[in-house]
Amino acid sequence: MTRDFRLYWIGQTTSRFGSSVTTVALPLVAITVLQASTFQVAMLAAAVWLPWLLAALPAGVLVDRSRSRRHMMIACDLVAAALFISVPAAAWLGVLTIAHLLIVALLTGLVSVFFETAGQVYLADLLPVERLAAGNARLVGADSTAKVVGPGTGGLVAQLFGAVAGLLVDALTFIISAACMIAVRHRETPPTAAAGAGHVTAAARNVATGRGMETNRETGPADEAATGRGTAAVVEGLRFVVRDPLLRVLTVYGAAANLALNGYSAIQVLFLVRENGADPGLVGLLMALISVGGVAGAAIAGPLGRRFGTARTMLVVHLVTAPFALLVPLARPGAGLALVVAGGLVTTTGIVANNVLKGAFRQAYVPRPLLGRVINSMQLLNYGAIPVGALIGGALGTALGLRPTMWIMAVAITAATGLLFIGPLKHLRDLPTAPAKNDLDLAQKA
């Protein structure tokens, strides 16, 4: 990989490490410092992801129109760093409240919408099409490794220095990420003056008729479409997803899976602390062990996809791994916590393997002028389901108790896999690299 990709990779990995620290540190601040209730902790988890439900579509348009996604990513890093620094500052001044944590979670979530979207579009410009799968695998693998080290670090820092100190670690990683992106030399070709939606149709048809992704990389009318106006630009991305049978089923499955996954993730730290007596250090260790599944998923996705086909791998991996979520609610204090690790690790392996395959598929498959809007049209449901799931988990946890809620969500995770068998995915060996012409025509009709 090139020098610029290495810098991009280092920045992303460092930032993800900090975010992994925060997944443990932020709820621990609420639980141990502010004595938050079950629903308040769930609200905190929901607030991080709520901006995907509220801002994903306009963010996709703004990213597609942006003259420099790199500059957008740098600005997002610096804003996030400042937000996380505000939490320990408020704690040390004795004025920290749940409302402050919720505001920080909400605003850093909003920053993440723009950062993640810009990052995916920038990566598609940074690497040639034939290297996207390898690039995504490296990024997801590094992300998964960060998620192994991060929670343990967060728990250890919380144990030794207090939970709020962990948020300073995250702030530092955002500053490092910004420095890496400043050092990247690659400059993407900016969009030109606004043009009609018909140019998107032409660009998409080029992919289907053999002019390929190389055509999408050229400047000219295809890129001009990225600056389509307002509502019409948003509708183009939504329509492409709704009309495309593969993107549609992946979006629906992602939303259902995220709803269930985050229903129990929102209360997982509470479940470990209050139901199973785990201290902050042990919570971090357990979360780190679970995250090893992410490393495994990133490692197996490429080889399995090449050997058995990317579509088949996606289906089989989910069928095999999703039922392991049923082990988590069986956990008990002491040795019984091994069930949390086993269930979470295997389930995470399947999720990350799917994300590697899906990310590379989407970046190669979707016409470049539509990529930011298509990504965020999918994430509107995929990530928008996360705060809804978190709030459902919090409400059920309050009404029924933590363990019954974990059972409900584990069953839902297993059942969601059935959605992948709706539509054409079950008939394919490999995910395609371009839409069929008929699908493209449908995607461009009102």
Sequence and secondary structure as in RCSB ss.txt:
>XXXX:A:sequence
MTRDFRLYWIGQTTSRFGSSVTTVALPLVAITVLQASTFQVAMLAAAVWLPWLLAALPAGVLVDRSRSRRHMMIA
CDLVAAALFISVPAAAWLGVLTIAHLLIVALLTGLVSVFFETAGQVYLADLLPVERLAAGNARLVGADSTAKVVG
PGTGGLVAQLFGAVAGLLVDALTFIISAACMIAVRHRETPPTAAAGAGHVTAAARNVATGRGMETNRETGPADEA
ATGRGTAAVVEGLRFVVRDPLLRVLTVYGAAANLALNGYSAIQVLFLVRENGADPGLVGLLMALISVGGVAGAAI
AGPLGRRFGTARTMLVVHLVTAPFALLVPLARPGAGLALVVAGGLVTTTGIVANNVLKGAFRQAYVPRPLLGRVI
NSMQLLNYGAIPVGALIGGALGTALGLRPTMWIMAVAITAATGLLFIGPLKHLRDLPTAPAKNDLDLAQKA
>XXXX:A:secstr
  HHHHHHHHHHHHHHHHHHHHHHHHHHIIIIIS   HHHHHHHHHHHHHHHHHHHHHHHHHHHH S HHHHHHH
HHHHHHHHHHHHHHHHHTT   HHHHHHHHHHHHHHHHHHHHHHHHHHHHHS GGGHHHHHHHHHHHHHHHHHHH
HHHHHHHHHHH TTHHHHHHHHHHHHHHHHHHH         S   THHHHHHHHHHHTT HHHHHHS SHHHHG
GG  HHHHHHHHHHHHHH HHHHHHHHHHHHHHHHHHHHHHHHHHIIIIIT   HHHHHHHHHHHHHHHHHHHHH
HHHHHHHH HHHHHHHHHHHHGGGGGGGGG  SGGGGHHHHHHHHHHHHHHHHHHHHHHHHHHHHS GGGHHHHH
HHHHHHHTTHHHHHHHHHHHHHHHH HHHHHHHHHHHHHHHGGGGGSSGGGG SS  SS  HHHHHHHT  
